[in-house]
């Protein structure tokens, strides 16, 4: 059964307060448009039309091309109903699913159920049961409690026979909140199929927080580094200078704290380690500071769609004494990482090569998440 999809993504997102069209807002590193397209691609429609803000047609076309070889992007109208009409005008199939980019996380199974329903109905909607008690209110006073067993919350995609929907839109004399309501006003019956909890609509800032909490990908990583003291120079540790001690040996500045942080950040996003990214085969990093390594690592994370959430680093060694400068270390490293960094310190209690102040080791853990 060949079914087209019209993805309505021209909303201004005023209630979201994001100062950009809703479909361009990011959740877990991807725009709502791209989340929608990823799910629609799994459904594999016979035809796709994206209804976009007129000023973003080129940008939305570029994003859509990542997921579809064949599609059309058309400008939206002043209302949602007019946007749907614009999208429907480009459809050549007999059946269509109208979906909102604001409901970006609806899984393929809902598309399948709605499409299947079109075998026996002109109009099909997915819906979920209401969990809250519903009351009818007038002037701040409850008139009565409504029996919620007879009510459902309707989502998208909504499925239609194109001929009937097109005629209904062309002859509409008022705006409806959904196309099923328009067809119902003309006497057509709407079939209800199971919706999904992920089909909630991103309308407010609270909805956006919910989406980020549900779909942001968080990862953890660990990094370990150790360097022995050289015989000259000044120690650089945690991107701070400790003039009372000699520098640490290494291809770079030997800052074991910065290096452990870099390894933790890279490993959390599965992006290799400090050696594979900045090793001795990269002469441009000879003598590089820990600050530069951290900056370069953050750029690598960003290019791969990640951002740091927090870092914890444990310094191991007899010298230097960390406690007097712990707060300074935390502030400096937090500034460089762009996320909270906590610093702890310990000794080896007389065990191992660090017991006689031969060097400094560090163990770091990092939490990163999908950017956005």
N, C-alpha and C positions, 0 to 999 in steps of 0.2 A: 504494500500500500504506500504510494508516494505521498509524502506529507511535507509541506513547506513550513518554515518558521519565520515569523516576523518578530524581531527583537527590538522592543521599544526602549530606546536609551537616550531620549532627547530631554529628559526632565532636568529642571534647573537646580533641584536640590536645595531650595531655599530653607526648608526646615532643618536640613542637615547642618547648615551654617558653615559649609566648607569653602565657600567663595569660588566654587567651580561646579560644572555640571555633575550631577550625582554619579553617572556612569564612569566618570573620570576619577572618582575618589578611590584611593587604594585601601585594600585590606590584605594583610599578610603578603605585601610586596607586589600585588597585582591589582589592577583596577577592577571595579565591579563589572565593567564590560568584558574584561578578559576572563574573569571567573565564569561569567555567563557563557561565553563562547566555548570554554573548555568543556562544560557540561553538554552544551548543544552539539558539539563535535562528536561526543560519544553517541548521541542519538542519531547522528548522520542524516540530517534532513535532505530531501531531494532538492531543496532550494532554500536559500537564506537571504533575507533582506534585513539590514540593520537601519533603524531610524535614528539619526544622530542630530545633535545640535548643528545648525547650519555652519557655525564657525569652526567646527571640529570634524568635518567630513573627511578631510585628508588624513588627520590623525587617527580617526576611528577606522578608516580604510586600511591604514598600515597595521593597526593592531589586529583587525579581523583577518588580514592576509597571513598572519602567523598560524592560523588554525583552519582556514578554508582556502581552497584554490579558486572556487567560483562563488561569488556573492555579489550583492549590490548594496550600496549605502545611499540612503535618501535623506533629505532634510525633514526634520519634524515640523509639526504645526503648532499653533498657539495653545491647543489643548491636547490631552492624551488621545482623545477620540479622533481628532484631526491627524495626529501622528500615525495612529493605526491605519487610518484611511490612506495616508500617503504610502505607507509600507505595503498595504494590500494592493495598491494600484500596480505594483511591480511584480506581483505574484502571478505565475502561470499555472500552478497546480490547482486541483479541485478541493484539496483539504489543506488547512493551515492551523498552526499553533501560534497563538499570540502570547509572547512572553515579555516580562518586565526585567530589564537589567538590574533593577533594584532588588529583585529576588534572585540574586546571582548564584545561590548555592543549591538550587533545586537539582537533585540528582537525576540521572538518565531514566530511572525506573518510573518517575512521575511522567516524563514525556511519553514513555511507552504506554502507560495506562490511559492517558488522555487520547493519544492517537488511536488506540484500540477502541475506545469508546465511540469514535466517529463512525464506526461500522453500523451503529444503531441509533445515533442521535445527531441532530444538527448542531447542538451546542453541548460541550463537555467542560466541566471545571474540576480541578482537584481541590479538596477541602480537608480540614482537620477539625476534630471535635473541640469544643470550648472547655477549658479547664476551670475558668472563673465563673462565679455566680454572676448572672446578668440581671440588672435592674433597669426599669424604665424610669427616667427622672424628668421632672418638670419643675423649673424654677427652684432648683436645689433640693427638691423634695422627691422622695421615691413614690411613684404612682403604684407600681407593682413589681414583683419579681417574676422575671420571664423564665419559662421552662427551657433550660439550656439544652435538654435532650433533643429538642426540635431545631436547634440552631447549629450552624457550622461556620468556620472561618474560611473564606474562599481565597485561593492562591492563583498563581499562574505557573505554567502555561495553560491557557484556555484554548480548546480546540473548536473549530468551526468548519462547516461547509462554506467554501469561499463564495459561492453564488449568493447564498442567503445573507451572509455577513456583509458582502459588498452592497447589496440592495438596501439592507438596513441602515448602513452608514450613509449612503447617498440620500436617503429619505429621512434621516433623523432630524427631529425638531427640538431636541434638548440633549444635554450632555449626560452620559451615564458614567458611573465609576468603573464599570467594566462592560465589555462587549456582550457578555452573557445577559446582563441586565437589559441591554437594548433589545436583544432578540426575544427575551421573555416578555417585554412590553408589547411585542408584536404577536404574541401567542405561541411562540416556540417553547418547547420544554427543554430544560437543561439537565443532562445526566451528571451525577456527582460520582467521582472516583476518589480513591485515597490520595491525599496530599502527603507532605513530609514536613517534619519539624524544621528542616533546613530551608524551608520555603518562606521564611519570614521576610518581611519587606524592610529594607534599610531606608528609614525615613528621617530619623532623628540622630543626634549625636550618641544617645544611649544605644540605639540600634547598631551604630558603627562600632561602639565599644564591645557589644555582644559579639559581633562578627569577628572582630580581631581576637577576642578571647577564645572563640571556638576554632578559628581557622589559621591563626598565626602559628607558624612552625618554629618551635624552640629546640635548640640543640645544645649539648654541653661538650666540652673538650678539656683535655688536660695537657699541660706542658711542663717539662723538666729541663733544667739547664744547670751546668756547673762549670766554673772556670777557676784556675789557680792564679794566685797573685804573681805579678811580674816583679821586677826589681826596681822599676822606676815609674815615673808618671804619677798621675792622681787617679784614685779610684772613682769610677762612675758607676753608680748602682741605683737602679730605679729612676734613671734619668736625672739624678742629683750628683753633685761632686762631693766627695769625701776626701779632703786634702790630706788628712792624717794617715792615709793608707795608699800603697802603690796601686796602679791600675791592674786590671785582670787581663790575662793573656787571651788572645783570640784574633780571628781574621778581621773582626770589627773592633768595637770598643770593649768587648767582653762583658757587657752589662747582663749578667745572668738573670736578673729580675725582669728586665725588658724582654729578653729572649724567651724566657718561660711564658710570659704573657702572650708573646707573638705565637708561640707554638700552641698554646691553649686556644687562642682565637681561631687559628687556621684549622686545627684538628676538629673543633666543634662544627665547622662548616664543611669538613671533609675536603680541605683545599691544600693538603700536603703539610709540610712543616717548614721551619726556618731554613733548613738546609736546601730543600728542593726549590724554594722560592728565592733565597738570597745567598746561596752557598759560595764556596771558593771559586766556582766556575763563573761567577758574576763579578768581575773586577771592579765594577762601578760601586760595589758595596764594601770594598776593602776599607776598613777604618770607619765604617758607617756608625752613627750613633744609635742608641736604643730608641731615641725619639724618631729617627727616620724609619727604623724598622716598624715601629708601631703605626706611623702614618701610612707607610706603604701597605701594611697589612689591612688597615681599615679601608683603603682604596680597593684592595682585592675583594674584601668582604662585600663592599658596596656594589662592585661590578657583578657579583654573583647573587645579589639580592638579599644580603644579610646585614644586620647591624648588632652591635654588642648591647647586652642588657646589663651585665655586671661581671666583675672579675674578682677573684680572691687569690692572693699570692702569699705563700709561706716562704720566708727567707731562712736558710739553714747555714749556720756558721758561728764561730766564736766572735769574729769581727766583721764589720763594725757593729757597735751597739745601736740597735734600731730604735729602741723605745724613745730616746730624746727627739728623734726626727720622724716618728711614725706618722703624725698628722700631716707634716709637710710632704712626706712620700705619698700618702693617700690623695692629697689634694693635687699634687703634680701629675700622678698617674691617671687620676680620674679626669683631669683636664685633657690629657693626651688621648685617652681611650674614648672620651665622650660618653662615659657611663661610670657608675660607682665602682671604685677599686678599693678593696680592703686589704690591709697589709698585716701579716702576722710574722713572728720571728721565733726561732728556737735554736738550740745548739744540739750537738750529737751526744752530749753527756760523756765526752771523752772517747767516743768510738769513731773509727773511720778516719779518712784523710782530712776531714774538716776540723778534727779535734785539736790540731796543733796550729790552727789559723793559716793553713796553706791556701785557702780559697773560700769561695762563697757559692752556695747552690741555692736554687729556688724551685719551688713547685707551684704551678698556677692552675687554677680551674676557671673556665669561662662559660658563660651562658650567652648564646646569640639567638636571634629570632629573624624570621623573614622580615625584611624592611617594609615600612609602610604602616 
